[in-house]
Amino acid sequence: MSILSGLDPHPVWHYFEEICRIPRLSGHEKEMRAYLLNFAHINHLEAKEDEAGNVLITKPSAEGFENRKTVVLQSHMDMVGEKNADFPHDWLKDPIVPRIEGGWVTATGTTLGADDGIGIAAQMAILLSEELKSGKIECLFTVDEESGMTGAASLTPGFFEGNILINLDSEDEGILFIGCAGGIDTVAELRYSPEPSPSDVITHEISLTGLMGGHSGDEIHKGFGNSIKLMIRILLDLSKQSKISLHQLKGGNLRNAIPREAFALISTKRSEINVIKKRIEHFRYVFAEEFGDLERNLKITVKEAATPRYIMDPDDQNRLLHVLNCCPHGVLAWSKEMDDLVETSTNLASVHFGPGNVINIVTTQRSSLESSKYNAAWMTESCFLLAGAKVTHSGGYPGWKPNLRSEVLRITRESYFDLFGKEPQVRAIHAGLECGLIYEKFKGIDMISIGPTIKGAHTPLEKIEIRTVRMFWDLLLHILRNIPEKDQ
């Protein structure tokens, strides 16, 4: 049964709903790739795939438009898979179930995948649009954007020919993005020694859930709580009030999402449990006062649990709690050139106890300045090194420097004003876009990034505003109709 069939524009929502049925986590885009190639085959469109799994489908120029410049439309196949802890969902086989809430489309219990499923859907609708008369259009679908941008990093010169690229991965209607931050991951491995659990203890699981979370680029400045940082505050306080032993700590899942949930398994003497419950109750009031309505769904619960065989060595436990407490998180600097633009930030993304008595901690740094990106990574590294951790960095990805003299920017601004009677905003984005990597590989390419309004990306609260999808579609058609002829 179609849920979105009555929405406008119909072709875009039709393909978006089909895409929702296809599992497409980062690194698991095989079915999505096959779907796109089959779409090209049955519609007699030229298509090709590179070694990384990126797909290019080409729409030939309309009759009389052969001399127009070629445009590349670009989106990514993969999505972030986040769900509520109590919601059953197998990301490798279960479909996303969209639903309409007021003027928005959202999902039940999981991320919606509008980032960047709506971009894919728009490309597919463009490829089959009979009303659009334009020059050649190349639709580029990249893999693995969310977990490392390896698809964009693997592109080779000659895979596409266009020198104008419209990225369809932005999340704010009315804002034209002409630049983005670069990023790098800083990952720590902290070893610990286990000790046998005492026999005279009682064990409890502390759960901290219900936070807003969100995209660590788009929403790092909004002041949302980081579940790991808040859990560490609780554990440090409990360790000062009474003797606690830590068995397990886990929080966060994805490098590019602000962690929404954290769980700790602790043991203490039975005589101390009332003290612990009172202190946790105290933090319910503390966090409510600090966040107000911003985190109105924040929930802290305590329940008795079976005692595992081992606890952490007390010195190792102390090192873990203190290194996570001092690990930076949030905005580090604001742009001096663009108002309200975060320049540099860092996200404490996840902590998990792995096999071999190793604790894995993942953080992500972003900046529009390469020097500041690396400085933030080194600052985070210093924190972990002082705790005796092994630290590694990802290769990172570059930023995309704004070009206010861009031809496609001029066309897009004029198109937006013609359609909606007002000037769009022109900004850079603190999130990472594949445009930075593409620009590095295809020197001189002229790019812009547009999209409808998406809220809560990378969380189960993700939703897309229906009316802005129509605006996004109309704008895209208008831009493509007004691409100029090739230079003589």
C-alpha positions in Angstrom: 0.0 0.0 0.0 1.3 3.4 -1.0 1.4 6.0 1.9 2.9 8.9 0.0 1.1 8.5 -3.4 -1.1 11.6 -2.8 1.9 13.9 -2.2 3.2 16.5 -4.8 5.3 16.2 -6.9 4.1 12.7 -7.4 7.2 11.3 -9.3 9.6 12.4 -6.5 7.5 10.9 -3.7 6.9 7.7 -5.7 10.6 7.0 -6.0 11.3 8.1 -2.5 8.7 5.6 -1.2 10.3 2.8 -3.3 13.8 3.7 -2.0 12.4 3.4 1.6 11.9 -0.3 0.9 15.6 -0.9 0.1 18.2 -1.5 2.8 21.1 0.9 2.2 23.3 1.4 5.2 26.8 2.6 4.4 28.8 -0.3 3.1 25.6 -2.2 2.3 24.4 -0.4 -0.9 24.4 -3.5 -3.1 20.6 -3.6 -3.4 20.3 0.1 -3.9 23.0 0.0 -6.7 21.1 -2.9 -8.4 17.9 -1.0 -8.2 19.4 2.0 -9.9 21.1 0.0 -12.6 17.9 -1.9 -13.3 16.0 1.4 -13.4 18.4 2.6 -16.1 18.2 -0.7 -18.0 14.4 -0.8 -18.2 14.2 2.9 -19.2 16.9 2.6 -21.9 19.3 5.0 -20.2 23.0 4.8 -20.4 24.5 3.7 -17.1 27.9 2.7 -15.7 29.5 1.7 -12.4 33.0 2.2 -11.1 35.1 -0.1 -8.9 34.0 1.7 -5.8 30.3 1.1 -6.6 29.4 4.7 -7.7 26.8 4.7 -10.4 26.3 7.3 -13.2 23.1 7.4 -15.3 22.9 9.8 -18.2 19.9 11.6 -19.7 20.7 12.7 -23.2 20.1 16.3 -24.2 16.6 17.1 -25.6 16.3 17.9 -29.3 17.6 21.5 -30.0 19.4 21.6 -26.6 22.6 19.7 -27.7 24.8 22.7 -27.3 23.9 23.3 -23.6 26.4 22.7 -20.9 26.3 19.3 -19.3 25.1 19.3 -15.7 25.9 16.7 -13.0 23.2 16.0 -10.4 24.8 14.3 -7.3 23.5 12.4 -4.3 24.6 9.5 -2.1 23.0 6.1 -2.0 23.6 5.3 1.7 21.9 6.4 4.8 22.4 6.6 8.5 20.6 3.8 10.4 19.5 4.9 13.8 16.6 3.6 15.8 15.0 3.8 19.2 16.6 1.3 21.5 13.3 -0.6 22.1 12.2 -0.6 18.4 12.8 -3.9 16.5 14.4 -3.2 13.1 16.9 -5.2 11.0 18.8 -2.7 8.9 19.9 -5.3 6.5 16.4 -6.5 5.4 13.6 -4.5 7.0 12.0 -1.6 5.0 11.6 1.9 6.5 7.9 2.7 7.0 7.2 6.3 6.2 4.2 8.1 7.6 2.7 11.6 7.3 2.4 13.8 10.3 0.9 17.2 9.5 3.0 18.8 6.9 5.9 16.4 7.3 6.9 12.9 6.3 8.7 10.9 9.0 9.3 7.2 9.9 8.3 4.9 12.7 11.0 4.2 15.2 13.9 4.7 12.8 15.7 7.3 10.7 13.7 8.2 7.5 16.6 8.2 5.1 15.5 11.5 3.4 19.2 12.2 3.8 19.8 11.6 0.9 16.9 9.5 -0.4 15.1 12.6 -1.5 18.0 13.5 -3.6 18.1 10.1 -5.3 14.3 10.3 -5.9 14.6 13.8 -7.5 17.4 12.5 -9.8 15.2 9.5 -10.9 12.3 11.8 -11.6 14.5 14.1 -13.6 15.9 11.2 -15.7 12.3 10.3 -16.8 10.8 13.8 -16.9 9.2 14.5 -20.3 8.4 18.1 -19.4 12.1 19.0 -18.9 13.9 20.2 -22.0 17.5 20.7 -21.3 21.1 19.7 -22.2 22.7 16.5 -21.2 22.3 15.5 -17.5 24.5 13.1 -15.7 23.1 11.7 -12.4 25.9 10.6 -10.1 25.0 8.3 -7.2 27.9 7.8 -4.7 28.4 5.2 -2.0 29.5 5.3 1.6 29.0 9.1 2.1 27.9 8.7 5.7 30.7 6.6 7.1 33.7 8.1 5.2 32.9 9.5 1.8 34.9 6.8 0.2 32.7 6.8 -2.9 33.5 10.4 -3.7 37.2 9.9 -2.7 37.4 7.0 -5.2 36.0 9.0 -8.2 38.5 9.2 -11.1 38.7 11.9 -13.8 36.6 11.0 -16.8 33.9 9.2 -14.9 31.6 12.1 -15.7 32.0 14.9 -18.2 30.0 17.8 -16.7 31.7 20.9 -15.3 28.6 22.1 -13.4 27.5 20.0 -10.4 24.4 20.4 -8.3 24.7 18.5 -5.0 21.2 17.4 -3.7 22.3 16.7 -0.1 21.4 20.0 1.7 18.7 20.2 4.3 17.5 23.8 4.4 15.0 25.1 1.7 15.8 28.7 0.9 19.5 28.4 1.6 22.0 27.8 -1.2 25.2 26.3 0.0 28.5 27.1 -1.7 31.0 25.8 0.8 31.4 23.1 3.5 33.7 22.1 6.3 36.4 19.4 6.1 36.5 16.6 8.6 38.7 14.0 10.3 38.0 11.2 12.8 40.1 10.7 15.9 39.8 7.2 17.3 41.1 6.0 20.7 41.7 2.5 22.0 42.0 2.3 25.7 43.0 -1.0 27.2 41.9 -2.0 30.7 42.5 -4.9 33.1 39.5 -6.9 34.3 39.1 -8.1 37.9 36.7 -10.7 39.3 33.5 -9.1 40.5 33.1 -9.2 44.3 30.5 -11.5 45.7 28.8 -9.0 48.0 27.6 -6.5 45.5 24.4 -5.5 43.7 24.4 -4.5 40.1 22.3 -1.9 38.3 22.0 -0.6 34.8 21.7 3.1 34.3 20.0 4.2 31.1 20.1 7.7 29.7 17.8 8.0 26.7 15.5 10.4 24.9 18.0 13.1 23.8 17.6 15.0 20.6 20.9 13.8 19.1 21.2 15.0 15.5 23.8 15.6 12.8 27.2 16.4 14.3 27.7 19.1 11.6 24.3 20.7 11.1 23.3 20.6 14.8 26.4 20.7 16.9 25.7 24.4 17.8 22.2 23.9 19.0 23.2 22.9 22.5 21.7 19.4 22.5 22.9 17.0 25.2 25.6 14.4 24.5 24.5 11.2 26.2 28.1 10.1 26.9 29.1 13.3 28.5 26.0 13.3 30.7 26.5 9.7 31.7 30.1 10.4 32.7 28.9 13.3 34.9 26.6 10.8 36.7 29.3 8.1 37.1 32.0 10.6 38.3 29.5 11.9 40.9 28.6 8.4 42.0 32.3 7.5 42.3 32.8 10.5 44.6 29.8 9.7 46.7 30.4 6.0 47.1 32.5 3.2 45.8 31.2 1.9 42.4 32.6 -0.6 40.0 32.1 -0.3 36.3 31.3 -3.4 34.2 30.2 -1.8 30.9 29.7 1.6 29.3 28.3 2.2 25.9 26.9 5.2 24.1 26.4 6.5 20.6 26.6 4.5 17.3 27.7 6.8 14.5 30.7 9.0 14.0 28.6 11.8 12.5 25.8 11.8 15.0 25.5 13.4 18.4 24.9 10.4 20.7 21.3 10.2 22.0 21.6 7.2 24.4 24.1 5.8 26.9 24.1 2.8 29.2 26.3 1.9 32.1 26.4 -1.3 34.2 27.7 -0.6 37.7 28.0 -2.6 41.0 28.2 -1.4 44.5 27.5 -2.6 48.0 23.9 -3.1 48.8 24.1 -0.6 51.6 25.0 2.1 49.0 22.2 1.7 46.6 19.9 4.3 48.3 22.7 6.9 48.0 23.1 6.1 44.3 19.4 6.3 43.6 19.2 9.7 45.3 22.1 11.1 43.4 20.6 9.9 40.1 17.3 11.5 41.1 19.4 14.7 41.7 20.7 14.6 38.2 17.2 14.4 36.8 16.6 17.8 38.2 20.0 19.1 37.3 19.7 18.2 33.6 16.1 19.4 33.5 17.3 22.8 34.8 20.2 23.0 32.4 18.4 22.0 29.2 14.8 23.1 29.9 12.5 22.4 27.0 15.5 21.7 24.7 15.8 18.1 26.0 12.3 17.7 27.3 12.3 13.9 26.6 15.5 13.2 28.5 15.0 10.1 30.7 17.2 8.5 33.3 16.3 5.1 34.6 17.9 2.6 37.0 17.1 -1.1 37.1 18.7 -4.1 38.8 20.7 -6.4 36.6 22.7 -9.6 36.9 26.3 -9.2 38.0 28.9 -10.0 35.3 31.9 -12.0 36.1 34.3 -9.1 35.8 34.7 -5.4 36.8 37.2 -2.8 35.6 40.5 -2.4 37.5 39.8 0.7 39.7 42.7 2.7 38.2 41.6 1.9 34.6 38.0 2.9 35.5 39.3 6.2 36.9 41.3 6.9 33.7 38.3 6.1 31.5 35.9 8.4 33.4 38.3 11.3 33.5 39.4 11.1 29.9 35.8 11.1 28.7 35.1 13.9 31.0 37.9 16.1 29.6 37.4 15.0 26.0 36.2 18.1 24.1 32.7 18.2 22.6 30.9 21.0 20.8 31.7 24.3 19.0 35.3 25.3 19.3 35.2 28.4 17.1 32.8 30.5 15.0 33.5 31.8 11.5 35.0 35.3 11.3 33.7 35.8 7.8 30.1 34.4 7.7 27.5 35.2 10.4 26.2 32.2 12.5 28.5 29.7 10.8 30.4 27.3 13.0 34.0 27.2 11.9 35.4 24.4 14.1 33.8 21.7 16.2 34.4 18.3 17.7 31.9 15.5 18.4 32.4 12.8 21.1 30.5 10.3 19.0 30.6 6.8 20.6 32.2 4.7 23.3 32.0 0.9 23.3 33.7 -2.0 25.2 35.1 -4.3 22.5 36.7 -7.7 22.7 40.2 -8.1 24.1 39.6 -5.7 27.0 39.7 -2.7 24.7 37.4 0.3 24.9 36.8 2.0 21.6 36.2 5.7 21.5 35.3 7.6 18.3 35.3 11.4 17.8 34.9 13.6 14.8 36.4 17.0 14.2 35.2 19.5 11.5 36.4 22.9 10.3 36.3 25.2 7.3 40.0 25.8 8.0 42.3 22.9 7.4 44.7 24.1 10.0 42.0 24.3 12.6 40.6 20.9 11.6 44.0 19.3 12.4 44.5 21.4 15.6 41.1 20.1 16.9 42.2 16.6 16.1 45.5 17.0 17.8 43.9 18.5 20.9 41.6 15.5 21.2 44.5 13.2 20.6 46.4 14.8 23.4 43.6 14.2 25.8 43.6 10.4 25.0 47.4 10.1 24.9 47.6 11.4 28.5 45.2 8.6 29.5 47.5 6.0 27.8 45.3 5.3 24.8 46.4 4.3 21.3 45.2 7.0 19.0 44.6 6.9 15.2 43.2 9.4 12.7 41.2 8.8 9.6 42.6 10.3 6.3 39.9 13.0 6.6 38.3 14.9 3.8 38.8 18.5 2.6 36.5 21.4 2.8 34.9 23.2 -0.1 35.9 26.9 -0.4 33.0 29.3 -1.4 33.1 31.0 -4.8 30.8 34.0 -4.8 31.4 34.5 -8.6 30.1 31.0 -9.4 28.0 30.8 -12.6 25.7 28.1 -11.2 25.2 30.3 -8.0 24.0 33.2 -10.2 21.6 31.0 -12.1 20.2 29.4 -9.0 19.7 32.8 -7.2 17.9 34.1 -10.3 15.8 31.0 -10.6 14.9 31.1 -6.9 13.8 34.8 -7.2 11.8 34.2 -10.4 9.9 31.3 -8.7 9.4 32.6 -5.2 9.8 36.3 -5.4 12.5 36.6 -2.7 16.2 36.2 -2.4 17.6 33.0 -1.1 20.3 32.9 1.6 23.8 32.0 0.4 25.9 30.2 3.0 28.5 27.6 3.7 27.6 24.6 5.8 29.5 23.2 8.8 28.6 19.6 7.8 30.8 17.8 5.4 29.6 17.4 1.8 31.1 15.3 -0.9 31.7 18.6 -2.9 35.0 19.1 -1.1 36.4 15.8 -2.4 34.9 16.3 -5.8 36.4 19.8 -6.1 39.8 18.4 -5.1 39.6 15.8 -7.9 37.9 17.8 -10.6 39.6 21.2 -10.5 37.6 24.1 -11.6 34.2 22.4 -11.4 31.4 24.8 -10.6 29.2 23.6 -7.7 26.2 24.4 -5.5 24.2 22.4 -3.0 20.4 22.6 -2.6 17.7 20.6 -0.9 14.3 20.6 0.9 14.0 21.1 4.6 15.0 18.1 6.7 15.0 18.1 10.5 16.5 15.6 12.9 18.8 13.9 10.3 20.7 10.9 11.7 18.0 10.4 14.4 14.7 8.6 14.6 13.1 12.0 14.7 14.2 12.7 11.1 11.4 14.3 9.1 11.1 16.1 5.7 8.8 19.1 5.1 6.4 18.2 2.3 5.8 21.7 0.9 9.6 22.3 0.5 10.0 19.2 -1.6 7.7 20.9 -4.2 9.8 24.0 -4.0 13.0 22.0 -4.3 11.7 20.2 -7.4 10.5 23.4 -9.1 13.9 25.1 -8.4 15.8 22.2 -9.8 13.7 22.2 -13.0 14.1 26.0 -13.4 17.9 25.8 -13.0 18.3 23.0 -15.5 16.1 24.9 -18.1 18.4 27.9 -17.7 21.8 26.3 -18.1 23.6 28.3 -20.8 25.2 27.0 -24.0 28.8 25.7 -24.0 31.6 28.2 -24.4 32.7 28.6 -27.9 
